[in-house]
Amino acid sequence: MSEKELGRIAVMARVQSGDLKLMDGARLMGVGYRQAKRIHRDYREQGAAGLKHGNAGEISHNARGKNGKRFCRWCESTTAAG
């Protein structure tokens, strides 16, 4: 997890325990109140895993293989760059 995600976990733990209000947590995370509500919902439902970015661990859409050719995510092979 990134430092940003780890920071959000710490803030959401404080919000969950009642030590911090959601609005104050939003300010600490640098997001708006509505986004903080979404983050809190994901934290409540899924725990720390809910705050991990959804594309983490995936192959980039423009990744290239060792031979310099593009890697096709859908066909699991390399194709000519272009």
C-alpha positions as CSV (number, residue, x, y, z in Angstrom):
1,M,0.0,0.0,0.0
2,S,1.1,3.5,-0.6
3,E,1.8,6.1,2.1
4,K,-1.4,7.9,1.2
5,E,-3.4,4.7,1.7
6,L,-1.7,4.0,5.0
7,G,-2.4,7.5,6.1
8,R,-6.1,7.1,5.2
9,I,-6.3,3.9,7.2
10,A,-4.9,5.7,10.3
11,V,-7.4,8.5,9.9
12,M,-10.4,6.2,9.3
13,A,-9.4,4.2,12.4
14,R,-9.6,7.4,14.5
15,V,-13.0,8.3,12.9
16,Q,-14.3,4.8,13.5
17,S,-13.3,4.9,17.2
18,G,-15.0,8.3,17.6
19,D,-11.8,10.1,18.4
20,L,-12.1,12.2,15.2
21,K,-15.1,13.6,13.3
22,L,-15.5,12.7,9.7
23,M,-15.2,16.3,8.5
24,D,-11.9,16.7,10.4
25,G,-10.7,13.4,8.9
26,A,-11.5,14.7,5.5
27,R,-9.3,17.8,6.1
28,L,-6.5,15.6,7.3
29,M,-6.7,13.4,4.2
30,G,-7.0,16.4,1.9
31,V,-10.4,15.3,0.4
32,G,-13.9,16.7,0.5
33,Y,-16.6,15.6,2.9
34,R,-18.4,13.5,0.3
35,Q,-15.2,11.7,-0.7
36,A,-14.5,11.1,3.0
37,K,-17.9,9.5,3.3
38,R,-17.1,7.1,0.5
39,I,-13.7,6.3,2.0
40,H,-15.3,5.7,5.4
41,R,-18.0,3.4,3.8
42,D,-15.4,1.3,2.1
43,Y,-13.3,1.1,5.3
44,R,-16.4,0.1,7.3
45,E,-17.4,-2.6,4.8
46,Q,-14.1,-4.0,3.7
47,G,-11.6,-2.8,6.3
48,A,-8.1,-1.7,5.3
49,A,-8.4,-3.7,2.0
50,G,-11.2,-1.4,1.0
51,L,-8.9,1.6,0.8
52,K,-6.4,-0.1,-1.5
53,H,-6.5,1.3,-5.1
54,G,-8.5,-1.0,-7.4
55,N,-5.9,-1.2,-10.1
56,A,-3.0,-2.0,-7.7
57,G,-1.1,-5.1,-9.0
58,E,-2.5,-4.9,-12.5
59,I,-0.4,-4.6,-15.7
60,S,-0.3,-1.1,-17.1
61,H,-2.3,-0.6,-20.3
62,N,0.9,0.6,-22.0
63,A,3.4,-1.9,-20.5
64,R,6.1,-3.3,-22.6
65,G,7.9,-6.6,-22.4
66,K,11.6,-7.3,-22.1
67,N,12.0,-7.3,-25.9
68,G,10.5,-3.8,-26.2
69,K,7.2,-5.0,-27.7
70,R,3.9,-4.1,-26.2
71,F,2.3,-6.6,-23.9
72,C,-1.4,-7.3,-24.7
73,R,-3.3,-7.8,-21.5
74,W,-6.3,-9.4,-23.2
75,C,-4.5,-12.0,-25.4
76,E,-1.7,-12.8,-23.0
77,S,1.0,-12.3,-25.7
78,T,3.2,-9.6,-27.1
79,T,2.2,-7.6,-30.2
80,A,4.1,-5.2,-32.4
81,A,4.4,-1.7,-30.8
82,G,2.1,0.8,-32.3
